[in-house]
Amino acid sequence: MPATTVEVTQVKCACADCVCVVATDKAVVKDGRYYCCDACADGPNSHEGCNHAGCNSHG
């Protein structure tokens, strides 16, 4: 059986408090993880806010 290749184009934001889904080509990538915005990538102590509806800990 030949190997199957799957191209992932969207993932859940790596921030535990966020439910945003982000396109991998538009995500903020930090330490190999995909985030919907800089605030999520900076961690839970960042309160800059990205104003996405799914971000419960920012904005």
Summary of the structure (lengths in Angstrom):
residues: 59
radius of gyration: 13.2
end to end distance: 48.7
largest distance: 49.6
contacts: 150
relative contact order: 0.25
helix: 8%
strand: 24%
